[in-house]
Amino acid sequence: MKTATYRQHILQFKTPGGTSRGVLNTKETYLLEIFENGKKGIGECGLFRGLSCDDVPEYESKLQWLCSNINEDVAVLQEELRNFPSLWFGYEQAMLNLKHDNSLYFPSEFTEGKKGIRINGLIWMGDAEYMQEQIREKLQHGFGCLKLKIGSDWETEHQILKILRTQFPAQDLELRVDANGAFSSEQATTVLEELAKLKIHSIEQPIKAGNRTAMKQLCSRTPVPIALDEELIGINQVPEKQILLEEIRPQFIILKPSLSGGFSGSDEWISAAEKTKTGWWITSALESNIGLNAIAQYVYTKNNPMPQGLGTGNVFTNNFETSIVLEGDVLMYDSEKR
């Protein structure tokens, strides 16, 4: 018989993280532990306030329900938690960890320390000096792909991108941007044209989620590939996932397991994307090192050669110990640490 407990953990940012949705100082998360036969599995329920579809008043009571019903059939649990993707993700992690022990979720050449995962360097929104400081730091560390948060002050952000592209041509530095839905449809059309001149790889969520007609029109004629991000949140049933992709026809989708229904939910999106020939990559969503470790192990098994959007855990002052280390722009797993 299994038993389960959970606890809340409030992650503290070292430096406030700026996005077009506001500035982040803390990140709330929950750790789920499952016990069986003297072994323990741990998973992270990465609730993202203001963004997750499961940011609802009954979130914690549903987590209590999960702990009380931990021995229920898996199919029953999955259906009950279908609209609580971060809870289901925490459960998936904990069960895999219970099976594999130590800090393992998906044993592979990655967890043996033999292979790594190339990632993009994230540039948080801020004034020009702060953004340029972050860019210099990432370039010094050897990043070949940068992702800039935009949409707060496009004029300044545009100038920063132009300077970057002057210094580093597209073949030397891949540039991605993430608007978090900051632009109107009219603004987005202009921004896309300006981004195309700079040979930007892609733009995430140029307009707010929920306006499928406008997003479909943008995707049909955009000079820069569009990646859906927030648009996927709350789409938790397989048929709905396929309908969304067939209707909008984006160039890419971005999968955050904490928001997309964990490993199984992300697999559903990947299957739907393959049917519509939609590209994809996977990102973390400010999880602690526990969730980040699980996501990285999962990402490696997907064999996607693109730079992935995984964090490094270094943005928090009170994170947990981890076996993941950053070497240049490659995440590696130090198997001796686990």
C-alpha positions as CSV (number, residue, x, y, z in Angstrom):
1,M,0.0,0.0,0.0
2,K,1.2,3.5,-0.9
3,T,1.0,6.5,1.3
4,A,1.5,10.1,0.2
5,T,2.1,13.6,1.7
6,Y,2.8,17.0,0.3
7,R,4.3,20.3,1.4
8,Q,4.4,23.8,0.0
9,H,7.6,25.5,-1.0
10,I,7.9,29.2,-1.9
11,L,10.8,29.8,-4.2
12,Q,12.5,33.2,-3.9
13,F,14.0,34.9,-7.0
14,K,17.6,36.2,-6.7
15,T,16.6,39.0,-9.0
16,P,13.0,39.8,-9.9
17,G,12.0,38.3,-13.2
18,G,10.4,40.7,-15.6
19,T,7.8,39.6,-18.2
20,S,5.1,41.4,-20.0
21,R,2.6,40.0,-17.4
22,G,4.5,41.6,-14.6
23,V,7.5,41.1,-12.3
24,L,8.0,37.8,-10.5
25,N,9.5,37.9,-7.0
26,T,8.4,34.5,-5.7
27,K,7.2,31.2,-7.2
28,E,4.8,28.9,-5.3
29,T,5.2,25.2,-5.7
30,Y,4.2,21.9,-4.0
31,L,6.3,18.8,-3.4
32,L,4.5,15.5,-3.5
33,E,6.1,12.4,-1.8
34,I,4.8,8.9,-2.3
35,F,6.0,6.1,0.0
36,E,5.9,2.3,-0.6
37,N,7.8,-0.6,0.8
38,G,10.3,1.6,2.5
39,K,11.0,3.6,-0.7
40,K,10.1,7.2,-1.5
41,G,9.4,9.0,-4.8
42,I,9.2,12.7,-5.0
43,G,7.6,14.9,-7.6
44,E,6.9,18.6,-8.0
45,C,3.4,20.1,-8.6
46,G,4.5,23.3,-10.3
47,L,1.5,25.5,-9.9
48,F,2.0,28.8,-11.8
49,R,-0.2,31.5,-10.3
50,G,-2.0,33.6,-12.9
51,L,-1.1,31.2,-15.7
52,S,-1.9,27.6,-14.9
53,C,-5.4,26.4,-15.7
54,D,-5.4,24.8,-12.3
55,D,-4.8,28.1,-10.4
56,V,-8.2,27.6,-8.7
57,P,-9.3,27.9,-5.0
58,E,-9.7,24.1,-4.7
59,Y,-6.1,23.4,-5.8
60,E,-4.8,22.3,-2.4
61,S,-7.9,20.4,-1.5
62,K,-7.5,18.4,-4.8
63,L,-3.9,17.7,-3.8
64,Q,-5.1,16.5,-0.5
65,W,-7.6,14.3,-2.4
66,L,-4.8,12.8,-4.4
67,C,-2.8,11.9,-1.3
68,S,-5.9,10.3,0.3
69,N,-6.6,8.3,-2.9
70,I,-3.1,7.5,-3.9
71,N,-3.9,3.8,-4.2
72,E,-6.7,4.4,-6.7
73,D,-6.4,3.0,-10.2
74,V,-4.1,5.2,-12.4
75,A,-6.8,5.7,-15.0
76,V,-9.2,7.0,-12.4
77,L,-6.5,9.4,-11.0
78,Q,-5.6,10.7,-14.4
79,E,-9.3,11.4,-15.3
80,E,-9.9,13.1,-12.0
81,L,-6.8,15.3,-12.4
82,R,-7.2,16.0,-16.2
83,N,-7.9,19.6,-15.4
84,F,-5.2,19.8,-12.8
85,P,-2.1,19.3,-15.1
86,S,0.5,20.3,-12.5
87,L,-0.9,17.8,-9.9
88,W,-0.9,15.0,-12.5
89,F,2.6,16.0,-13.4
90,G,3.7,15.8,-9.8
91,Y,2.1,12.3,-9.5
92,E,3.8,11.1,-12.7
93,Q,7.2,12.3,-11.4
94,A,6.8,10.8,-7.9
95,M,5.7,7.4,-9.3
96,L,8.7,7.3,-11.7
97,N,11.1,8.3,-8.9
98,L,9.6,5.6,-6.7
99,K,10.4,3.1,-9.4
100,H,13.9,4.2,-10.2
101,D,15.1,5.6,-6.9
102,N,17.8,8.2,-6.2
103,S,17.1,11.3,-8.4
104,L,16.1,9.2,-11.4
105,Y,13.0,9.5,-13.5
106,F,14.1,8.4,-17.0
107,P,17.4,6.5,-16.8
108,S,19.4,7.2,-20.0
109,E,22.8,8.2,-21.3
110,F,21.9,11.7,-20.0
111,T,21.6,10.4,-16.4
112,E,24.8,8.4,-16.9
113,G,26.6,11.7,-17.6
114,K,27.4,10.7,-21.2
115,K,25.2,13.0,-23.2
116,G,23.8,16.5,-22.7
117,I,20.9,18.8,-23.7
118,R,21.5,22.0,-25.5
119,I,19.4,24.9,-24.2
120,N,18.6,28.5,-25.0
121,G,19.7,31.3,-22.7
122,L,16.8,33.3,-21.3
123,I,17.0,37.1,-21.2
124,W,14.5,38.6,-18.8
125,M,12.7,41.8,-19.5
126,G,14.1,45.0,-18.1
127,D,15.7,48.3,-19.1
128,A,18.3,48.3,-21.9
129,E,21.3,48.1,-19.6
130,Y,19.9,45.1,-17.6
131,M,19.0,43.2,-20.8
132,Q,22.3,43.9,-22.4
133,E,24.1,42.8,-19.2
134,Q,22.3,39.4,-19.3
135,I,23.1,39.0,-23.0
136,R,26.8,39.6,-22.4
137,E,26.8,37.1,-19.6
138,K,25.1,34.4,-21.7
139,L,27.4,35.0,-24.7
140,Q,30.5,34.7,-22.5
141,H,29.2,31.4,-21.3
142,G,29.0,30.2,-24.9
143,F,25.3,30.2,-25.6
144,G,24.5,29.9,-29.3
145,C,20.7,30.5,-28.9
146,L,19.1,33.3,-26.8
147,K,15.5,33.9,-26.0
148,L,14.4,37.5,-25.2
149,K,11.3,38.4,-23.3
150,I,9.7,41.3,-25.3
151,G,6.5,43.3,-25.2
152,S,7.1,45.8,-22.4
153,D,9.0,48.4,-24.5
154,W,9.2,47.2,-28.0
155,E,11.1,50.2,-29.3
156,T,14.0,49.6,-26.9
157,E,13.8,45.8,-27.3
158,H,13.9,46.2,-31.1
159,Q,17.0,48.3,-30.9
160,I,18.7,45.7,-28.7
161,L,17.8,43.0,-31.2
162,K,19.2,45.1,-34.1
163,I,22.5,45.7,-32.3
164,L,22.7,41.9,-31.4
165,R,22.1,40.9,-35.0
166,T,24.7,43.4,-36.3
167,Q,27.3,41.8,-34.0
168,F,26.2,38.2,-34.6
169,P,24.7,37.0,-37.9
170,A,21.9,34.4,-37.9
171,Q,24.4,31.6,-38.7
172,D,26.3,32.4,-35.5
173,L,23.5,33.2,-33.0
174,E,19.9,32.0,-33.0
175,L,17.5,34.5,-31.6
176,R,14.1,33.7,-30.3
177,V,11.6,36.1,-28.7
178,D,8.7,35.6,-26.3
179,A,5.9,38.2,-26.3
180,N,3.6,36.4,-23.7
181,G,0.7,37.8,-25.7
182,A,1.7,41.4,-25.3
183,F,0.8,42.7,-28.8
184,S,-2.5,43.5,-30.5
185,S,-3.1,41.8,-33.8
186,E,-2.2,45.1,-35.6
187,Q,0.9,45.6,-33.6
188,A,1.9,41.9,-34.1
189,T,1.8,42.3,-37.9
190,T,4.3,45.1,-37.7
191,V,6.5,43.4,-35.2
192,L,6.6,40.2,-37.2
193,E,7.8,42.2,-40.3
194,E,10.5,43.9,-38.2
195,L,11.6,40.6,-36.7
196,A,11.8,39.0,-40.1
197,K,14.4,41.6,-41.2
198,L,16.5,40.5,-38.2
199,K,16.2,36.8,-39.1
200,I,14.6,35.9,-35.8
201,H,14.1,32.2,-35.4
202,S,10.6,32.4,-33.9
203,I,8.2,34.4,-31.7
204,E,6.2,32.9,-28.9
205,Q,2.6,33.9,-28.4
206,P,2.6,37.3,-30.2
207,I,-1.1,38.0,-29.2
208,K,-3.2,36.9,-26.2
209,A,-4.4,33.4,-26.1
210,G,-8.0,32.7,-26.9
211,N,-8.4,34.6,-30.2
212,R,-8.0,31.7,-32.6
213,T,-9.2,33.5,-35.7
214,A,-6.7,36.3,-35.3
215,M,-3.9,33.8,-34.4
216,K,-4.8,31.6,-37.4
217,Q,-4.6,34.6,-39.7
218,L,-1.2,35.6,-38.3
219,C,0.2,32.1,-38.6
220,S,-1.0,31.8,-42.2
221,R,0.9,34.8,-43.4
222,T,3.7,35.4,-40.9
223,P,7.2,36.0,-42.2
224,V,8.6,34.7,-38.8
225,P,7.6,31.3,-37.4
226,I,5.0,31.6,-34.6
227,A,5.1,29.3,-31.6
228,L,2.0,28.8,-29.5
229,D,2.6,28.8,-25.7
230,E,-0.2,30.2,-23.5
231,E,-2.6,29.1,-26.3
232,L,-2.2,25.5,-25.2
233,I,-3.0,26.1,-21.5
234,G,-6.4,24.6,-20.5
235,I,-6.6,22.4,-23.6
236,N,-6.5,19.1,-21.7
237,Q,-8.5,16.6,-23.9
238,V,-6.8,14.9,-26.8
239,P,-9.4,15.7,-29.4
240,E,-9.3,19.4,-28.4
241,K,-5.5,19.4,-28.9
242,Q,-5.8,18.1,-32.4
243,I,-8.6,20.6,-33.3
244,L,-6.5,23.5,-32.0
245,L,-3.5,22.7,-34.1
246,E,-5.6,21.9,-37.2
247,E,-7.5,25.2,-36.8
248,I,-4.6,27.6,-36.1
249,R,-1.8,25.7,-38.0
250,P,1.1,27.3,-36.0
251,Q,4.7,26.7,-37.0
252,F,5.7,25.5,-33.5
253,I,4.2,24.7,-30.2
254,I,6.0,25.0,-26.8
255,L,5.3,22.4,-24.2
256,K,5.6,23.1,-20.5
257,P,4.9,19.8,-18.7
258,S,3.6,21.6,-15.5
259,L,1.0,23.3,-17.7
260,S,0.5,20.7,-20.4
261,G,-0.4,17.7,-18.3
262,G,2.9,16.3,-17.4
263,F,4.8,13.7,-19.5
264,S,1.7,12.0,-20.8
265,G,0.0,15.3,-21.7
266,S,3.1,16.5,-23.5
267,D,3.3,13.2,-25.4
268,E,-0.3,13.8,-26.5
269,W,0.6,17.3,-27.8
270,I,3.7,15.9,-29.6
271,S,1.5,13.2,-31.3
272,A,-1.0,15.9,-32.4
273,A,1.8,18.1,-33.7
274,E,3.3,15.3,-35.7
275,K,0.0,14.8,-37.5
276,T,-0.1,18.5,-38.5
277,K,3.7,18.7,-39.2
278,T,4.0,21.3,-36.4
279,G,7.4,21.7,-34.8
280,W,7.8,21.7,-31.1
281,W,10.2,22.0,-28.2
282,I,9.9,21.7,-24.4
283,T,10.6,24.3,-21.7
284,S,10.5,24.3,-18.0
285,A,8.2,26.8,-16.1
286,L,10.2,28.0,-13.2
287,E,10.0,24.7,-11.3
288,S,12.5,24.0,-8.5
289,N,15.5,21.8,-9.2
290,I,13.3,18.7,-8.5
291,G,10.8,19.4,-11.3
292,L,13.6,20.7,-13.6
293,N,15.6,17.5,-13.1
294,A,12.6,15.4,-14.0
295,I,11.8,17.5,-17.1
296,A,15.4,17.4,-18.3
297,Q,15.5,13.6,-18.1
298,Y,12.2,13.5,-20.0
299,V,13.4,16.0,-22.7
300,Y,16.5,13.9,-23.4
301,T,14.4,10.8,-24.3
302,K,12.5,12.8,-26.9
303,N,15.6,13.2,-29.1
304,N,14.7,16.7,-30.3
305,P,17.9,18.3,-31.7
306,M,16.7,21.9,-31.3
307,P,17.9,24.0,-28.3
308,Q,15.3,23.4,-25.5
309,G,13.9,26.0,-23.2
310,L,15.1,24.5,-19.9
311,G,16.1,26.6,-16.9
312,T,19.2,26.0,-14.8
313,G,17.7,26.5,-11.3
314,N,20.0,29.4,-10.7
315,V,17.4,32.1,-10.5
316,F,16.3,31.1,-7.0
317,T,18.0,31.7,-3.6
318,N,16.4,28.7,-1.9
319,N,16.5,25.9,-4.5
320,F,17.3,22.3,-3.8
321,E,20.5,20.4,-4.5
322,T,20.7,19.0,-8.0
323,S,22.7,16.7,-10.2
324,I,22.2,18.9,-13.2
325,V,25.1,21.2,-14.2
326,L,25.5,23.7,-17.0
327,E,28.5,23.4,-19.3
328,G,28.5,26.2,-21.8
329,D,25.0,26.0,-23.2
330,V,24.6,22.3,-22.5
331,L,22.8,20.8,-19.5
332,M,24.7,17.8,-18.2
333,Y,23.9,15.3,-15.4
334,D,26.6,14.7,-12.7
335,S,25.8,11.1,-11.9
336,E,28.1,11.1,-8.9
337,K,25.9,13.7,-7.2
338,R,22.6,11.7,-7.2
